[in-house]
Structure formats: structure tokens, C-alpha cells
């Protein structure tokens, strides 16, 4: 999810609403994806780099689900789950102590 966030430059609220259909074409991960931003309503097209495609392939094979399912499901509110993950990533790389 983190790598896709970097590739896409999408806001967290748009990233967590990506569905599997947005990322796959048949049995393969797309090289480019098109997602409509929630905040602006504008479509955003972005490249999915080879490393991210490899990670997504492993994740989606494990995750399973239909093309209509969210790529990154949450038992609770998607935005809150994403915020929790970002907090964990920031702590893991030593940025949690910064007052930003």
C-alpha cells in the first residue's frame, strides 16, 4: 500500500477506495491505472512501477476477492485504517518524534 501511495500520489481517502478492478487486467497487474479522486472528482492516471506490480501481485493473490472488492480491505473505516498505517510507517522510519 505504501509503495502504491508513492507511485500514485493519491490522497489517503482515494487510495483506500481503490478496487481490485482498478489494478488488474485479467491475471496481470496493470502498468497504468486510472482512479477518480474523491475530493476533486477528477480522474488521475498513474504508472505502477514493476516493483509495485510485483508486490501487488503477491498481495492480491493472498488477499483473493473479486474485482469489485477493495484492494486494501478494512474491518473499520478505511480512512482511519490508512491513518493508523501511516502512523506506524512514520514511527518505523523515525519520523514519529517530529512535530510536523
C-alpha positions as CSV (number, residue, x, y, z in Angstrom):
1,X,0.0,0.0,0.0
2,X,2.8,2.3,0.9
3,X,4.6,1.8,-2.5
4,X,1.3,2.3,-4.4
5,X,0.7,5.5,-2.4
6,X,4.1,6.8,-3.6
7,X,3.6,5.8,-7.2
8,X,0.1,7.2,-7.4
9,X,0.5,10.3,-5.3
10,X,-3.2,9.9,-4.3
11,X,-4.7,11.2,-1.1
12,X,-5.3,8.6,1.5
13,X,-9.0,8.8,1.1
14,X,-8.7,7.9,-2.6
15,X,-6.0,5.3,-2.1
16,X,-8.1,3.2,0.3
17,X,-11.1,3.2,-2.1
18,X,-9.1,1.6,-4.9
19,X,-10.8,-1.6,-6.0
20,X,-9.1,-4.7,-7.4
21,X,-10.5,-3.9,-10.8
22,X,-8.6,-0.6,-10.8
23,X,-5.3,-2.5,-10.5
24,X,-5.7,-5.6,-12.6
25,X,-6.2,-6.5,-16.3
26,X,-7.0,-10.2,-16.5
27,X,-4.4,-12.1,-14.5
28,X,-1.9,-9.3,-14.5
29,X,-1.3,-6.0,-12.7
30,X,-1.8,-3.0,-14.9
31,X,1.2,-0.9,-15.8
32,X,-1.0,2.2,-15.6
33,X,-4.1,2.8,-13.5
34,X,-6.9,5.4,-13.6
35,X,-8.6,6.4,-10.4
36,X,-11.1,9.2,-9.8
37,X,-10.1,11.3,-6.8
38,X,-12.7,11.5,-4.1
39,X,-12.0,15.1,-3.1
40,X,-11.8,16.7,-6.6
41,X,-13.8,14.2,-8.7
42,X,-11.0,14.4,-11.3
43,X,-9.5,11.3,-12.9
44,X,-5.9,10.7,-12.1
45,X,-3.8,8.3,-14.2
46,X,-0.5,7.0,-12.8
47,X,2.1,4.4,-13.7
48,X,2.5,1.3,-11.5
49,X,6.2,0.5,-11.4
50,X,7.5,-3.0,-11.8
51,X,8.4,-3.4,-8.1
52,X,5.0,-2.2,-7.0
53,X,3.3,-4.5,-9.6
54,X,5.3,-7.5,-8.1
55,X,4.2,-6.5,-4.6
56,X,0.6,-6.0,-5.6
57,X,0.5,-9.4,-7.4
58,X,1.7,-11.2,-4.2
59,X,-0.7,-9.2,-2.1
60,X,-3.7,-9.7,-4.3
61,X,-3.0,-13.5,-4.7
62,X,-3.0,-13.7,-0.9
63,X,-5.9,-11.3,-0.4
64,X,-8.1,-13.0,-3.0
65,X,-11.5,-11.5,-3.5
66,X,-13.5,-10.3,-6.6
67,X,-12.6,-7.5,-8.9
68,X,-15.3,-5.4,-7.1
69,X,-13.7,-5.7,-3.7
70,X,-11.4,-3.1,-2.2
71,X,-7.7,-3.8,-2.8
72,X,-6.9,-3.0,0.8
73,X,-9.9,-4.0,2.9
74,X,-10.5,-2.8,6.5
75,X,-12.8,-4.1,9.2
76,X,-13.4,-0.5,10.2
77,X,-13.4,2.9,8.4
78,X,-10.9,2.9,5.6
79,X,-9.5,6.4,6.2
80,X,-8.9,5.6,9.9
81,X,-7.1,2.3,8.9
82,X,-4.9,4.2,6.5
83,X,-4.1,6.9,9.1
84,X,-3.1,4.2,11.5
85,X,-0.8,2.6,8.9
86,X,0.8,5.9,8.1
87,X,1.5,6.5,11.8
88,X,3.1,3.0,12.0
89,X,5.3,3.7,8.9
90,X,6.4,7.1,10.3
91,X,7.3,5.5,13.7
92,X,9.2,2.7,11.9
93,X,11.4,5.2,10.0
94,X,11.9,7.5,12.9
95,X,9.7,10.4,11.9
96,X,7.1,10.0,14.6
97,X,9.0,12.2,17.0
98,X,9.0,15.2,14.7
99,X,6.3,17.8,15.3
100,X,5.1,18.3,11.7
